[in-house]
Amino acid sequence: MKQTLVLGASPNENRFSYKAVVLLSEYGHKVLPFGNKKGRIKEHEILSQINPAEKVHTITMYLGAERQKAYYDFILSIKPKRIIFNPGAENSELANLAAEQGIEVVENCTLVMLQQGIY
C-alpha cells in the first residue's frame, strides 16, 4: 500500500483532511497526518515533523495555495511519487515545480479516488 502524507491534517472530524486519514487507514494505507494543530485522528497522532528518511509515496494536500508556500522545500525534499491537490488546494506554482522534478501531479479528491478504486 502507498504511504501517504496528509498535509493539513486536522483533529476536527468535520474536516475533509480528518476523513481522508480515516479512509486511507481503512483502505490499508500507512498514513502520516501532518499539520500545525496538535491532536489525534483515531489512532494517529498529528505530526508536526517528519523524518526525512520516510519513504512517502503520495502527499495529499489539504492546504490552500498560499499556506502551501511555507512547505515547498519540505515537499520537494521528501521526493514523493505524486501529489494530490484536493478541491480548494489547487496550486499551479507547486504543481509545476513538482512536475519539473518528475513528481506526478493529480487534481482530484482523495476520498473519491479511494472509493472509486483509482487511488
Contact map, one row per residue, 1 for C-alpha under 8 A:
11100000000000000000000000011100000000000000000000000000000000000000000000000000000000000000000000000000000000000000000
11110000000000000000000000001100000000000000000000000001110000000000000000000000000000000000000000000000000000000000000
11111000000000000000000000001111000000000000000000000011110000000000000000000000000000000000000000000000000000000000000
01111100000000000000000000001111000000000000000000000001111100000000000000000000000000000000000000000000000000000000000
00111110000000000000000000000011110000000000000000000001011100000000000000000000000000000000000000000000000000000000000
00011111100000001001100000000011110000000000000000000000001111000000000000000000000000000000000000000000000000000000000
00001111100000000000000000000000111000000000000000000000001111100000000000000000000000000000000000000000000000000000000
00000111110000001000000000000000111100000000000000000000000011100000000000000000000000000000000000000000000000000000000
00000111111000001100100000000000111110000000010000000000000001000000000000000000000000000000000000000000000000000000000
00000001111110101100000000000000001010101000010000000000000000000000000000000000000000000000000000000000000000000000000
00000000111110000100000000000000000011111000010000000000000000000000000000000000000000000000000000000000000000000000000
00000000011111100100000000000000000000000000000000000000000000000000000000000000000000000000000000000000000000000000000
00000000011111110110000000000000000000001000000000000000000000000000000000000000000000000000000000000000000000000000000
00000000000111110110000000000000000000000000000000000000000000000000000000000000000000000000000000000000000000000000000
00000000010111111110000000000000000000000000000000000000000000000000000000000000000000000000000000000000000000000000000
00000000000011111111000000000000000000000000000000000000000001000000000000000000000000000000000000000000000000000000000
00000101110000111111100000000000000000000000000000000000000001000000000000000000000000000000000000000000000000000000000
00000000111111111111110000000000000000001000000000000000000000000000000000000000000000000000000000000000000000000000000
00000000000011111111111000000000000000000000000000000000000000000000000000000000000000000000000000000000000000100000000
00000100000000011111111100000000000000000000000000000000000000000000000000000000000000000000000000000000000001100000000
00000100100000001111111110000010100000001000000000000000000000000000000000000000000000000000000000000000000000000000000
00000000000000000111111111000000000000001100000000000000000000000000000000000000000000000000000000000000000000000000000
00000000000000000011111111100000000000000000000000000000000000000000000000000000000000000000000000000000000000100100000
00000000000000000001111111111110000000000000000000000000000000000000000000000000000000000000000000000000000000000100000
00000000000000000000111111111110000000000000000000000000000000000000000000000000000000000000000000000000000000000000000
00000000000000000000011111111000000000000000000000000000000000000000000000000000000000000000000000000000000000000000000
00000000000000000000001111111000000000000000000000000000000000000000000000000000000000000000000000000000000000000100000
10000000000000000000000111111100000000000000000000000000000000000000000000000000000000000000000000000000000000000000000
11110000000000000000000111111110000000000000000000000000000000000000000000000000000000000000000000000000000000000000000
11110000000000000000000110011111000000000000000000000000000000000000000000000000000000000000000000000000000000000000000
00111100000000000000100110001111100000000001000000000000000000000000000000000000000000000000000000000000000000000000000
00111100000000000000000000000111110000000001011000000000000000000000000000000000000000000000000000000000000000000000000
00001111100000000000100000000011111000000001111000000000000000000000000000000000000000000000000000000000000000000000000
00001111100000000000000000000001111100000000011111000000000000000000000000000000000000000000000000000000000000000000000
00000011110000000000000000000000111111000000011100000000000000000000000000000000000000000000000000000000000000000000000
00000001100000000000000000000000011111000000001100000000000000000000000000000000000000000000000000000000000000000000000
00000000111000000000000000000000001111100000010000000000000000000000000000000000000000000000000000000000000000000000000
00000000001000000000000000000000001111110000111100000000000000000000000000000000000000000000000000000000000000000000000
00000000011000000000000000000000000011111000110000000000000000000000000000000000000000000000000000000000000000000000000
00000000001000000000000000000000000001111111110000000000000000000000000000000000000000000000000000000000000000000000000
00000000011010000100110000000000000000111111110000000000000000000000000000000000000000000000000000000000000000000000000
00000000000000000000010000000000000000011111000000000000000000000000000000000000000000000000000000000000000000000000000
00000000000000000000000000000000000000011111100000000000000000000000000000000000000000000000000000000000000000000000000
00000000000000000000000000000011100000011111110000000000000000000000000000000000000000000000000000000000000000000000000
00000000000000000000000000000000100001111011111000000000000000000000000000000000000000000000000000000000000000000000000
00000000111000000000000000000001111011111001111100000000000000000000000000000000000000000000000000000000000000000000000
00000000000000000000000000000001111101000000111111000000000000000000000000000000000000000000000000000000000000000000000
00000000000000000000000000000000011101000000011111000000000000000000000000000000000000000000000000000000000000000000000
00000000000000000000000000000000010000000000001111100000000000000000000000000000000000000000000000000000000000000000000
00000000000000000000000000000000010000000000001111110100000000000000000000000000000000000000000000000000000000000000000
00000000000000000000000000000000000000000000000011111100000000000000000000000000000000000000000000000000000000000000000
00000000000000000000000000000000000000000000000001111100000000000000000000001100000000000000000000000000000000000000000
00000000000000000000000000000000000000000000000000111110000000000000000000000100000000000000000000000000000000000000000
00000000000000000000000000000000000000000000000001111111000000000000000000000100000000000000000000000000000000000000000
00100000000000000000000000000000000000000000000000001111100000000000000000000101000000000000000000000000000000000000000
01111000000000000000000000000000000000000000000000000111111000000000000000000111100000000000000000000000000000000000000
01110000000000000000000000000000000000000000000000000011111000000000000000000001110000000000000000000000000000000000000
01111000000000000000000000000000000000000000000000000001111100000000000000000001111100000000000000000000000000000000000
00011110000000000000000000000000000000000000000000000001111110000000000000000001011100000000000000000000000000000000000
00011110000000000000000000000000000000000000000000000000011111000000000000000000001111000000000000000000000001000000000
00000111000000000000000000000000000000000000000000000000001111100000000000000000001111001000000000000000000000000000000
00000111100000011000000000000000000000000000000000000000000111110000000000000000000011011000000000000000000000000000000
00000011000000000000000000000000000000000000000000000000000011111011000000000000000000011000000000000000000000000000000
00000000000000000000000000000000000000000000000000000000000001111111000000000000000000011110000000000000000000000000000
00000000000000000000000000000000000000000000000000000000000000111111100000000000000000001110000000000000000000000000000
00000000000000000000000000000000000000000000000000000000000000011111100000000000000000000000000000000000000000000000000
00000000000000000000000000000000000000000000000000000000000000111111111000000000000000000000000000000000000000000000000
00000000000000000000000000000000000000000000000000000000000000111111111100000000000000000000000000000000000000000000000
00000000000000000000000000000000000000000000000000000000000000001111111100000000000000000000000000000000000000000000000
00000000000000000000000000000000000000000000000000000000000000000011111110000000000000000000000000000000000000000000000
00000000000000000000000000000000000000000000000000000000000000000011111111100000000000000000000000000000000000000000000
00000000000000000000000000000000000000000000000000000000000000000001111111110000000000000000010000000000000000000000000
00000000000000000000000000000000000000000000000000000000000000000000011111111000000000000000000000000000000000000000000
00000000000000000000000000000000000000000000000000000000000000000000001111111100000000000000000000000000000000000000000
00000000000000000000000000000000000000000000000000000000000000000000001111111111000000000000000000000000000000000000000
00000000000000000000000000000000000000000000000000000000000000000000000111111111000000000000000001000000000000000000000
00000000000000000000000000000000000000000000000000010000000000000000000011111110000000000000000000000000000000000000000
00000000000000000000000000000000000000000000000000011111000000000000000001111111000000000000000000000000000000000000000
00000000000000000000000000000000000000000000000000000001000000000000000000111111100000000000000000000010000000000000000
00000000000000000000000000000000000000000000000000000011111000000000000000110111111000000000000000000010000000000000000
00000000000000000000000000000000000000000000000000000001110000000000000000000011111000000000000000000111000000000000000
00000000000000000000000000000000000000000000000000000000111000000000000000000001111100000000000000000011110000000000000
00000000000000000000000000000000000000000000000000000000011110000000000000000001111110000000000000000011110000000000000
00000000000000000000000000000000000000000000000000000000011110000000000000000000011111000000000000000000111111000000000
00000000000000000000000000000000000000000000000000000000000111000000000000000000001111111110000000000000111110000000000
00000000000000000000000000000000000000000000000000000000000111000000000000000000000111111100000000000000001111000000000
00000000000000000000000000000000000000000000000000000000000000000000000000000000000011111100000000000000001110000000000
00000000000000000000000000000000000000000000000000000000000001110000000000000000000011111100000000000000000000000000000
00000000000000000000000000000000000000000000000000000000000011111000000000000000000011111110000000000000000000000000000
00000000000000000000000000000000000000000000000000000000000000011000000000000000000011111111000000000000001000000000000
00000000000000000000000000000000000000000000000000000000000000011000000000000000000010001111111000000000000000000000000
00000000000000000000000000000000000000000000000000000000000000000000000000000000000000000111111100000000000000000000000
00000000000000000000000000000000000000000000000000000000000000000000000000000000000000000011111110000000000000000000000
00000000000000000000000000000000000000000000000000000000000000000000000100000000000000000011111111000000000000000000000
00000000000000000000000000000000000000000000000000000000000000000000000000000000000000000011111111100000100000000000000
00000000000000000000000000000000000000000000000000000000000000000000000000000000000000000001111111110000000000000000000
00000000000000000000000000000000000000000000000000000000000000000000000000000000000000000000111111111000000000000000000
00000000000000000000000000000000000000000000000000000000000000000000000000010000000000000000011111111111100000000000000
00000000000000000000000000000000000000000000000000000000000000000000000000000000000000000000001111111111100000000000000
00000000000000000000000000000000000000000000000000000000000000000000000000000000000000000000000111111110000000000000000
00000000000000000000000000000000000000000000000000000000000000000000000000000000000000000000000011111110000000000000000
00000000000000000000000000000000000000000000000000000000000000000000000000000000100000000000000001111111000000000000000
00000000000000000000000000000000000000000000000000000000000000000000000000000011111000000000000001111111100000000000000
00000000000000000000000000000000000000000000000000000000000000000000000000000000111000000000000001100111110000000000000
00000000000000000000000000000000000000000000000000000000000000000000000000000000011110000000001001100011111000000000000
00000000000000000000000000000000000000000000000000000000000000000000000000000000011110000000000000000001111100000000000
00000000000000000000000000000000000000000000000000000000000000000000000000000000000111100100000000000000111110000000000
00000000000000000000000000000000000000000000000000000000000000000000000000000000000111100000000000000000011111011000000
00000000000000000000000000000000000000000000000000000000000000000000000000000000000111100000000000000000001111111000000
00000000000000000001000000000000000000000000000000000000000100000000000000000000000101000000000000000000000111111100001
00000000000000000011001000000000000000000000000000000000000000000000000000000000000000000000000000000000000011111110000
00000000000000000000000000000000000000000000000000000000000000000000000000000000000000000000000000000000000111111111000
00000000000000000000000000000000000000000000000000000000000000000000000000000000000000000000000000000000000111111111111
00000000000000000000001100100000000000000000000000000000000000000000000000000000000000000000000000000000000001111111111
00000000000000000000000000000000000000000000000000000000000000000000000000000000000000000000000000000000000000111111110
00000000000000000000000000000000000000000000000000000000000000000000000000000000000000000000000000000000000000011111111
00000000000000000000000000000000000000000000000000000000000000000000000000000000000000000000000000000000000000001111111
00000000000000000000000000000000000000000000000000000000000000000000000000000000000000000000000000000000000000001111111
00000000000000000000000000000000000000000000000000000000000000000000000000000000000000000000000000000000000001001101111
